[in-house]
Amino acid sequence: MTHSDRFLRAALAVAAFLASAALWWPAPAEAARIKEVASVQGVRMNQLVGYGLVVGLDGTGDQTTSAPFATQSLLALLQQMGVTVPPGTNMQLKNLATVMVTAQLPAFAQPGQQIDVNVSSLANAKSLRGGTLIATPLKGADGQIYALAQGNLVIAGAGASAAGSKVQINHLSAGRIPDGATVERAVATPLAEGNAIQLDLNASDFATAREVVRAINARMGAGTADALDGRAVRVRMPETADARVTFMAEIENLEVKQATPSAKVVINARTGSIVMNQAVTLAACAVAHGNLSVTISTTPSVSQPGAFSKTGQSVVTEKADITISQQAGSLIQMGPSTKLADVVKSLNALGATPQDLLAILQAMKSAGALTAELEVI
């Protein structure tokens, strides 16, 4: 065998080893950017709400007898426009609907910019399809007007009814107006105030806060960031606005290594859903699971009077049979599991339904066999 042949075989062996390593070598944990694990305190969305009227409906508006405030709102609107309605006038409004208008004011939104709005029926309107929202001021939590909404509604649903029959697709009493509101007032943000900002982590974790501080100080210099607690990190900022924008663009894309979250099992008692993260572990334990069922059957019977009785009448009675059955539950030994896949296999071995697993997981937690926090939503 020549030297070149031996070199070729060695190269092929190394290539085969590296190709197979992808199957057994643990993949490194992916790092997350700072913008994905934290947010700047005060830089957020603001909720806006307003009360308005939708006009131009095809006879599907509010019924004035059941919603008298619809008439009052129209009278107030007409009075602002110089139209006076004689007192005692009985108006039958079918093309008018009272609505609540909601929107989210983005951070750094400036006057003149447009935002989307959601329009929802407030009373008993059958449909808002084809309607137009009259100019509606949108207010924030402080009572100030931050936007003005108006426009034609976009309704995703459709419906028709005739002769007592009705067909409807999706929802007809709520819609959306793209770019339907104009921002009238800006909200001040702390980005341009003071000499520092505060980063709030999405979840309280001391390890993640430490990694955020390390990443910022390694890139921007020691002493730039310091952790206040397990959720807040203070970052010192440059003086000028342009330098602050460049500074934030740099640090929000820095990668940080996320710590393993605390073990948690989330249980939805209404739907029976169970979700657990990868940190959940299971100690050795034994579980016995059996089903208890109660069956109630009712059989009707008729009691007839005599053949020639003039006062008697037929009486229908019911006879109920109640049966209780309980299936034998064998004691199943469950070994210790340190990986999520092993925990899932152990729970599946019980053959229990999701509703039964709710009680089993709670019992395991009480017995000390389940190392996780139980959260019921």
C-alpha positions in Angstrom: 0.0 0.0 0.0 1.4 3.3 -1.1 1.6 6.4 1.1 -1.1 8.1 -1.0 -3.5 5.1 -0.5 -3.0 5.2 3.3 -3.6 9.0 3.3 -6.9 8.5 1.3 -8.2 5.8 3.6 -7.4 7.9 6.7 -9.2 10.9 5.1 -12.3 8.7 4.4 -12.3 7.4 8.0 -12.2 10.9 9.4 -15.0 12.0 7.1 -17.2 9.0 8.1 -16.5 9.8 11.8 -17.5 13.5 11.4 -20.7 12.5 9.4 -21.8 10.0 12.1 -21.0 12.5 14.9 -24.1 14.6 13.9 -26.2 11.7 15.0 -24.8 11.2 18.5 -23.0 14.5 19.4 -25.3 16.8 21.4 -26.3 19.9 19.4 -25.2 23.2 21.1 -28.0 25.3 22.5 -29.0 28.1 20.2 -28.3 31.6 21.6 -31.1 34.2 21.7 -30.7 37.9 21.0 -31.2 40.5 23.7 -34.3 41.9 21.8 -35.9 38.5 22.1 -35.3 38.1 25.9 -35.8 41.6 27.1 -37.6 44.9 26.3 -36.8 48.5 27.1 -38.9 49.8 30.0 -41.4 52.3 28.8 -41.1 51.5 25.1 -44.3 49.6 24.5 -47.7 49.6 22.9 -50.5 51.7 24.4 -54.2 50.7 24.3 -56.8 53.1 22.9 -60.5 52.9 23.0 -63.5 54.9 21.8 -67.3 54.9 21.4 -68.7 55.5 17.9 -71.4 55.0 15.4 -71.5 52.9 12.2 -73.9 54.1 9.5 -74.9 52.8 6.1 -76.0 49.3 7.1 -78.6 47.5 5.1 -81.3 47.2 7.7 -79.1 45.2 10.1 -78.4 47.9 12.7 -79.4 48.2 16.3 -83.1 48.0 17.4 -83.8 51.3 19.0 -86.4 49.9 21.4 -83.8 47.5 22.9 -80.8 50.0 22.6 -82.2 53.5 23.4 -78.6 54.9 23.7 -78.3 54.5 19.9 -81.0 57.2 19.5 -79.4 59.4 22.1 -76.0 59.1 20.3 -77.5 60.0 17.0 -79.3 63.0 18.5 -76.1 64.3 20.0 -74.3 63.8 16.7 -77.0 65.7 14.7 -77.0 68.5 17.3 -73.2 69.0 16.8 -73.9 69.3 13.1 -76.6 71.9 13.6 -79.6 69.6 13.0 -82.4 69.9 15.6 -84.9 67.0 15.9 -88.3 67.9 17.3 -88.9 66.5 20.9 -90.9 63.4 21.0 -89.9 62.1 17.6 -89.9 58.4 17.4 -87.1 57.4 15.2 -86.9 53.8 13.9 -83.2 53.4 13.1 -82.2 50.3 11.1 -79.1 51.4 9.4 -77.2 52.6 12.5 -75.2 50.6 15.0 -73.3 51.6 18.2 -69.8 50.2 18.4 -66.6 50.2 20.5 -63.5 51.1 18.6 -60.1 49.8 19.9 -56.6 50.2 18.6 -53.0 49.9 19.7 -50.7 52.9 19.6 -47.2 51.7 18.7 -44.1 53.0 20.5 -42.6 56.1 18.8 -45.8 56.7 16.8 -45.9 60.3 15.6 -48.8 62.6 14.7 -50.0 62.1 11.2 -49.2 58.3 11.0 -52.0 55.8 10.5 -52.8 52.7 12.6 -55.3 49.9 12.3 -58.5 49.8 14.3 -60.9 47.1 15.4 -64.7 47.8 15.5 -67.1 45.7 17.5 -70.9 45.9 17.9 -72.0 47.2 21.2 -75.8 46.4 21.1 -77.9 44.0 19.0 -76.9 44.8 15.4 -77.2 41.8 13.2 -74.3 42.7 10.9 -71.8 45.5 10.4 -71.2 44.6 6.8 -71.1 47.5 4.4 -71.0 50.1 7.3 -68.9 53.2 7.7 -67.5 54.4 11.0 -68.1 58.1 11.7 -65.2 60.1 13.1 -64.5 58.6 16.6 -61.9 60.0 19.0 -59.7 57.3 20.6 -58.5 57.9 24.1 -55.8 56.4 26.3 -55.8 55.5 30.0 -55.2 59.1 30.9 -58.4 60.3 29.1 -56.4 62.2 26.5 -57.3 61.8 22.7 -54.4 60.1 20.9 -56.0 59.2 17.5 -59.1 59.8 15.4 -60.7 56.9 13.6 -63.0 56.8 10.6 -63.5 54.7 7.5 -65.2 51.8 5.8 -65.3 48.5 7.7 -63.9 45.2 6.4 -66.0 42.3 7.5 -64.6 38.8 6.9 -68.0 37.1 7.4 -71.1 36.7 5.2 -74.7 35.7 6.0 -78.2 35.4 4.6 -81.6 34.6 6.0 -85.1 33.9 4.6 -88.3 32.2 5.7 -86.9 31.4 9.1 -83.7 29.9 7.7 -80.3 31.4 8.3 -76.8 30.8 7.0 -73.7 32.6 8.4 -70.0 32.3 7.8 -67.6 33.7 10.3 -68.5 36.7 12.5 -70.6 39.6 11.3 -70.7 41.9 14.3 -67.0 42.8 14.4 -64.6 44.1 11.7 -61.4 46.0 11.0 -60.4 49.2 9.3 -56.8 49.0 8.0 -55.1 52.4 8.6 -58.4 53.6 9.9 -57.1 56.0 12.6 -54.7 58.9 12.4 -52.4 59.6 15.3 -53.0 63.0 16.8 -50.7 62.9 19.8 -47.3 61.2 20.5 -46.4 59.4 23.7 -43.1 60.3 25.3 -40.6 57.4 25.8 -37.7 57.2 28.3 -35.2 56.5 25.5 -34.3 60.2 25.2 -34.6 60.9 28.9 -31.8 60.6 31.5 -28.4 59.0 31.1 -29.5 55.3 31.3 -32.3 53.0 30.3 -33.6 49.8 32.0 -34.0 46.5 30.2 -36.7 44.3 31.6 -36.3 40.5 31.0 -39.4 38.7 29.7 -38.9 36.1 32.5 -37.3 36.5 35.9 -33.9 34.7 35.8 -30.7 35.7 37.5 -28.6 33.6 35.0 -30.1 35.3 32.0 -29.6 38.8 33.6 -26.0 38.0 34.2 -25.5 36.9 30.6 -27.1 40.1 29.3 -24.8 42.2 31.4 -21.7 40.2 30.2 -22.7 40.5 26.6 -23.2 44.3 26.8 -20.1 44.9 28.8 -18.0 42.8 26.4 -19.2 44.7 23.4 -19.6 48.3 24.8 -17.0 48.3 27.6 -16.9 47.4 31.2 -19.4 49.2 33.5 -21.9 49.9 30.7 -24.5 47.6 32.1 -25.2 46.2 35.6 -28.0 43.9 36.9 -30.4 45.4 39.4 -32.1 42.1 40.1 -33.2 38.9 38.4 -35.3 40.8 35.9 -34.0 44.4 35.4 -30.7 45.5 33.8 -29.6 49.1 33.8 -27.7 50.3 30.7 -25.8 53.6 30.5 -26.5 55.5 27.3 -24.7 58.0 25.1 -25.7 61.7 25.2 -27.1 62.4 21.7 -30.2 60.9 20.2 -28.5 59.6 17.1 -25.8 57.9 19.2 -28.5 56.3 21.4 -30.2 54.8 18.3 -26.9 53.4 17.1 -26.1 52.1 20.6 -29.5 50.3 20.8 -29.1 48.8 17.4 -25.8 47.3 18.5 -26.9 45.8 21.8 -30.3 44.5 20.8 -28.7 42.1 18.4 -26.1 40.8 20.8 -26.5 37.0 21.5 -26.9 35.7 25.0 -26.9 32.2 26.2 -30.2 31.4 27.8 -30.2 29.4 31.0 -32.4 26.2 31.3 -35.8 27.3 32.7 -37.2 26.0 35.9 -39.1 22.8 35.6 -42.8 23.5 35.1 -46.0 21.6 34.1 -48.9 23.7 32.9 -52.3 22.1 33.2 -55.5 23.5 31.5 -58.3 22.0 33.7 -61.0 23.1 31.2 -59.6 21.4 28.1 -57.4 18.7 29.7 -54.2 20.0 28.0 -50.9 19.3 29.7 -47.6 21.0 28.6 -44.3 20.4 30.3 -40.8 21.8 29.5 -37.6 19.9 29.1 -36.4 20.4 32.7 -39.1 18.2 34.2 -37.7 15.1 35.8 -39.4 12.1 37.4 -38.2 10.1 40.4 -38.9 6.4 40.9 -42.5 5.7 42.0 -45.4 3.3 41.7 -48.8 4.3 40.4 -52.1 2.4 40.4 -54.7 3.7 38.0 -58.3 2.3 37.6 -61.5 3.6 36.0 -64.7 4.0 38.0 -67.9 4.3 35.9 -71.5 4.9 36.9 -74.2 4.0 34.4 -77.8 5.1 34.9 -80.5 3.7 32.5 -84.2 4.7 32.6 -87.0 2.5 31.3 -90.5 4.0 30.9 -93.5 2.0 31.9 -97.3 2.7 31.6 -99.8 2.0 34.3 -103.3 1.4 32.8 -106.6 1.7 34.8 -109.3 -1.1 34.8 -111.2 -2.0 31.6 -114.5 -0.4 32.8 -113.1 2.2 35.1 -114.5 5.7 34.5 -112.3 7.7 36.8 -108.9 6.1 36.2 -106.3 7.4 33.7 -103.1 6.1 32.2 -99.9 7.1 34.1 -96.4 6.9 32.7 -93.7 6.0 35.2 -90.0 5.6 34.9 -87.8 2.8 36.3 -84.2 3.7 36.9 -81.3 1.2 37.0 -78.0 2.3 38.5 -74.9 0.3 37.9 -71.4 1.0 39.3 -68.4 -0.7 37.8 -64.8 -0.3 38.7 -61.9 -1.7 36.6 -59.0 -3.2 38.4 -55.9 -0.9 38.3 -52.6 -2.7 38.4 -49.7 -1.1 40.2 -47.2 0.2 37.7 -43.6 0.8 38.6 -42.1 3.9 37.0 -38.3 4.3 36.9 -36.5 7.6 37.3 -36.5 9.7 34.2 -34.2 12.7 33.6 -35.2 13.4 30.0 -38.4 14.8 28.7 -38.8 11.8 26.2 -38.4 9.4 29.1 -41.0 11.2 31.2 -43.5 11.1 28.3 -42.9 7.4 27.8 -43.5 6.7 31.5 -46.7 8.7 31.6 -47.9 7.0 28.4 -47.3 3.6 30.0 -50.1 4.4 32.5 -52.7 4.4 29.7 -54.5 7.3 31.4 -56.5 10.0 29.6 -55.5 13.6 29.9 -58.2 14.3 32.5 -56.8 11.4 34.6 -53.3 12.7 34.2 -54.3 15.9 35.9 -54.9 14.0 39.2 -52.0 11.6 38.7 -49.5 14.5 38.2 -50.8 16.3 41.3 -50.5 13.1 43.3 -46.9 12.6 42.0 -46.1 16.1 43.1 -47.5 15.5 46.6 -45.5 12.3 46.8 -42.3 14.1 45.8 -41.8 12.0 42.7 -42.4 14.9 40.2 -39.7 17.5 40.2 -41.6 20.4 38.7 -43.9 23.3 39.5 -47.6 22.7 38.7 -49.5 25.6 37.2 -53.2 25.3 36.6 -54.7 27.7 34.1 
